[in-house]
């Protein structure tokens, strides 16, 4: 299994989406959870594409394995080679 690398860093929440969340009539914790959920959906989509399965068919173990593999890439090849840039 080879992880597909985006040409540019993955954008998990666009400025427009963030602005829309800011405008929503939500509490600060609700806004945080909304941003997290939108970002998580985007990341799950990337993981599903890498594993060639639908988002609906992803298992928790596949997500864990994907994070382990991305972490290994980051440690061995540097942050620029990994999907997650932290």
Backbone as CSV, one residue per row, in Angstrom:
resi,resn,N_x,N_y,N_z,CA_x,CA_y,CA_z,C_x,C_y,C_z
1,UNK,0.845,-1.160,0.000,0.000,0.000,0.000,0.898,1.232,0.000
2,UNK,0.731,2.102,-0.992,1.503,3.329,-1.085,0.564,4.496,-0.828
3,UNK,0.977,5.354,0.101,0.134,6.498,0.436,0.254,7.534,-0.671
4,UNK,-0.867,8.004,-1.161,-0.870,9.056,-2.161,-0.508,10.373,-1.502
5,UNK,0.471,11.047,-2.040,0.902,12.307,-1.470,0.302,13.454,-2.274
6,UNK,-0.347,14.406,-1.605,-0.860,15.560,-2.328,0.297,16.383,-2.861
7,UNK,0.080,17.084,-3.969,1.109,17.927,-4.547,1.442,19.090,-3.620
8,UNK,0.469,19.603,-2.927,0.684,20.670,-1.958,0.117,20.187,-0.633
9,UNK,0.479,20.870,0.473,-0.048,20.422,1.759,-1.569,20.334,1.748
10,UNK,-2.088,19.285,2.362,-3.533,19.088,2.409,-4.177,20.221,3.190
11,UNK,-5.265,20.725,2.660,-6.025,21.781,3.321,-7.220,21.096,3.978
12,UNK,-7.250,21.110,5.294,-8.317,20.418,5.993,-9.492,21.318,6.324
13,UNK,-9.283,22.617,6.334,-10.368,23.573,6.561,-9.997,24.833,5.800
14,UNK,-10.807,25.177,4.805,-10.502,26.357,4.001,-10.825,27.629,4.793
15,UNK,-10.240,28.739,4.404,-10.577,30.002,5.061,-12.077,30.322,4.970
16,UNK,-12.693,29.971,3.862,-14.133,30.216,3.696,-14.951,29.374,4.671
17,UNK,-14.565,28.110,4.807,-15.266,27.242,5.754,-15.084,27.755,7.179
18,UNK,-13.892,28.166,7.500,-13.635,28.699,8.839,-14.474,29.953,9.094
19,UNK,-14.565,30.813,8.095,-15.380,32.032,8.229,-16.852,31.669,8.411
20,UNK,-17.328,30.665,7.697,-18.718,30.230,7.847,-18.977,29.700,9.253
21,UNK,-18.010,28.957,9.796,-18.150,28.458,11.168,-18.184,29.643,12.134
22,UNK,-17.315,30.619,11.912,-17.295,31.809,12.768,-18.636,32.529,12.776
23,UNK,-19.303,32.581,11.620,-20.588,33.285,11.509,-21.753,32.502,12.111
24,UNK,-21.558,31.211,12.282,-22.648,30.361,12.784,-23.001,30.738,14.218
25,UNK,-24.247,30.549,14.550,-24.725,30.843,15.903,-24.432,29.657,16.805
26,UNK,-23.142,29.495,17.106,-22.677,28.377,17.912,-21.813,28.899,19.053
27,UNK,-21.744,28.119,20.117,-20.836,28.450,21.214,-19.400,28.153,20.763
28,UNK,-18.433,28.646,21.503,-17.037,28.385,21.163,-16.734,26.881,21.109
29,UNK,-17.173,26.082,22.091,-16.920,24.636,21.987,-17.601,24.004,20.764
30,UNK,-18.792,24.477,20.415,-19.492,23.944,19.243,-18.746,24.316,17.965
31,UNK,-18.209,25.525,17.911,-17.430,25.942,16.738,-16.172,25.075,16.606
32,UNK,-15.494,24.816,17.725,-14.311,23.961,17.696,-14.672,22.577,17.161
33,UNK,-15.743,21.986,17.695,-16.149,20.653,17.262,-16.564,20.652,15.789
34,UNK,-17.194,21.724,15.331,-17.585,21.827,13.927,-16.350,21.853,13.043
35,UNK,-15.362,22.669,13.401,-14.113,22.715,12.624,-13.423,21.343,12.625
36,UNK,-13.376,20.715,13.781,-12.762,19.393,13.901,-13.485,18.370,13.019
37,UNK,-14.794,18.430,12.995,-15.587,17.483,12.218,-15.366,17.680,10.720
38,UNK,-15.365,18.927,10.277,-15.123,19.207,8.855,-13.730,18.730,8.467
39,UNK,-12.736,19.046,9.284,-11.358,18.619,9.012,-11.246,17.102,9.027
40,UNK,-11.924,16.458,9.972,-11.881,14.995,10.074,-12.487,14.340,8.840
41,UNK,-13.579,14.887,8.353,-14.191,14.341,7.141,-13.219,14.436,5.974
42,UNK,-12.552,15.563,5.851,-11.582,15.731,4.770,-10.445,14.712,4.912
43,UNK,-9.943,14.518,6.126,-8.859,13.561,6.347,-9.328,12.129,6.109
44,UNK,-10.533,11.795,6.558,-11.066,10.448,6.308,-11.188,10.177,4.811
45,UNK,-11.527,11.206,4.049,-11.614,11.063,2.601,-10.243,10.747,2.011
46,UNK,-9.200,11.416,2.503,-7.832,11.144,2.048,-7.425,9.717,2.413
47,UNK,-7.714,9.316,3.649,-7.367,7.960,4.099,-8.084,6.910,3.250
48,UNK,-9.375,7.108,3.020,-10.147,6.153,2.219,-9.589,6.049,0.805
49,UNK,-9.221,7.181,0.226,-8.651,7.162,-1.123,-7.334,6.393,-1.130
50,UNK,-6.470,6.657,-0.130,-5.200,5.933,-0.043,-5.413,4.429,0.075
51,UNK,-6.434,4.020,0.817,-6.697,2.595,1.037,-7.623,1.990,-0.011
52,UNK,-8.111,2.836,-0.922,-9.005,2.404,-1.993,-10.271,1.748,-1.457
53,UNK,-10.856,2.388,-0.455,-12.146,1.972,0.092,-13.011,3.215,0.238
54,UNK,-14.283,3.008,0.458,-15.156,4.151,0.703,-14.989,4.594,2.157
55,UNK,-15.294,5.841,2.412,-15.227,6.359,3.779,-16.107,5.513,4.689
56,UNK,-17.261,5.129,4.191,-18.203,4.344,4.982,-17.648,2.975,5.374
57,UNK,-16.729,2.461,4.557,-16.181,1.135,4.819,-14.901,1.146,5.652
58,UNK,-14.383,2.341,5.966,-13.183,2.415,6.794,-13.453,1.824,8.172
59,UNK,-12.484,1.090,8.670,-12.583,0.579,10.029,-11.658,1.402,10.929
60,UNK,-11.892,1.312,12.209,-11.018,2.045,13.121,-9.583,1.552,13.009
61,UNK,-9.392,0.252,12.753,-8.039,-0.284,12.627,-7.346,0.260,11.384
62,UNK,-8.079,0.432,10.299,-7.482,1.014,9.098,-7.030,2.445,9.359
63,UNK,-7.813,3.209,10.107,-7.448,4.588,10.433,-6.188,4.588,11.303
64,UNK,-6.150,3.726,12.303,-4.973,3.620,13.172,-3.743,3.250,12.342
65,UNK,-3.883,2.246,11.479,-2.766,1.798,10.643,-2.276,2.932,9.737
66,UNK,-3.217,3.692,9.184,-2.852,4.807,8.305,-2.056,5.859,9.083
67,UNK,-2.494,6.200,10.302,-1.768,7.166,11.121,-0.367,6.646,11.458
68,UNK,-0.261,5.344,11.756,1.056,4.761,12.028,1.970,4.887,10.813
69,UNK,1.436,4.580,9.645,2.218,4.650,8.416,2.628,6.092,8.112
70,UNK,1.718,7.052,8.294,2.049,8.456,8.043,3.112,8.936,9.043
71,UNK,2.995,8.496,10.291,4.000,8.837,11.294,5.364,8.265,10.951
72,UNK,5.380,7.040,10.449,6.635,6.400,10.054,7.269,7.161,8.896
73,UNK,6.468,7.560,7.933,6.974,8.358,6.809,7.579,9.661,7.330
74,UNK,6.883,10.316,8.258,7.370,11.578,8.825,8.712,11.380,9.522
75,UNK,8.828,10.306,10.302,10.075,10.034,11.038,11.222,9.668,10.097
76,UNK,10.932,8.877,9.069,11.986,8.370,8.198,12.331,9.303,7.039
77,UNK,11.340,10.055,6.545,11.568,10.863,5.350,11.395,12.360,5.600
78,UNK,10.914,12.728,6.764,10.708,14.130,7.080,9.253,14.545,6.925
79,UNK,8.930,15.663,7.577,7.543,16.129,7.609,6.980,16.420,6.223
80,UNK,7.828,16.870,5.306,7.333,17.199,3.966,6.838,15.981,3.203
81,UNK,7.315,14.791,3.557,6.899,13.570,2.873,5.592,13.009,3.410
82,UNK,5.214,13.412,4.621,3.993,12.902,5.247,2.784,13.722,4.808
83,UNK,1.609,13.129,4.962,0.373,13.858,4.662,0.116,14.894,5.748
84,UNK,0.217,14.474,7.010,-0.036,15.392,8.118,1.228,16.185,8.417
85,UNK,1.088,17.481,8.469,2.237,18.380,8.680,2.182,18.953,10.085
86,UNK,2.707,18.225,11.046,2.768,18.753,12.412,4.056,18.401,13.062
